[in-house]
Amino acid sequence: MGSLTAENNIVLSADDKDTTLADRNTHATRVAGLGSDPEKKALFASVTKRIDYTPKFGTELHGIKLSQLTEQQSEELAALIAERGAVFFRDQDDLDYKEHVKLGKRWGPLHVHPLVPHTQDNPEVIVLDSRLSPPSRFNTNDSWHSDVSFEPAPASFSILKFEEIPEAGGDTIWSNGYQLYDDLSQPIKTLLEGLTATHSSDIFKILTQSSGRKTFGKLNDSVHPVIRTNPVIRTNPVTGWKSVYVNPVFTREINDLNPIESKWILDYLADLVSKKLQYQIRFHWKKNSVAIWDNRSTYHTGVPDFRPYHRRGVRVTVSGEKPFYDPASGTQAKAWEVTAKAIVAKQEATEKANVEKANVAAQDTASATTA
Ligand SMILES: [Fe+2]
């Protein structure tokens, strides 16, 4: 095991001994959230306030203590995260490392990061401390990615809590992979469906060599880089919706295309992720805020604007199923048509009721005047 820093009580080197792949990355054997109550009645019975960040993406829930969820509530929450992409909570002061791990384990095996430091006694709880990460143009926290997409069992959910926040700045932004897929033209969809891409952990070696940062453990060539082939269009197993699953940090090439074609398409998709504001939500952290997101269908990036202040977060990462693409999958756009119709019907009913109420009031006034 690596060295401890006295003040932060964290282990800097996660991989000094030859951690095998099986030790740290196992597929989920079930899909958390699948088959739970579509209305999520158990979860919403405890919710005091719901704030949707956009109609399709991102939700903040008040009234929930993540350390006190029932099994049914945690299943419904998993489904909600898959549908909304990311769900946010405030004031989770009682979500200590033990409870943090317990919540993650409800949804699947926990990932042990091969290189990022972790808290003492909790290899599954990694530490994101800006003091350990000097600014770098390769810094993964200012680049769009989905967590550990290079692993054989990439992350389903990430659960991130900030224990220390900067006095200003340091927000995180997420981008919606469902919407990215839905907005592509049919010829581009047809091209990408069925293609695979190569993902690699080699960025960590580049980071270590370029910045001299101390954050990462021994770069064992038998383990690193980890290289993985994933479908370019991925089906989310909970929602059954298609999303685009390539990212600029870990995806190296689209297989079967020539390098120029591959670069062109990866750059184009990365541009859409980072520039299309309508795909994005932004979260402003407070101390003890928690964000949980679905890596299968979203991208995220930290905003590197907070120095000289510092921040320290702890993350538990849940390993998901083997990524797959099912041509028969649905889409968020299709599911959204039903939701949008219901919203319009509700608006029309409210407007009609308001008009009727105004008419009744006008008649009452007229009657009073003529009486
Ligand atoms: Fe991340």
Residues whose N, C-alpha, C, O or C-beta is under 5 A from the ligand:
A	BS01	LIG	D147
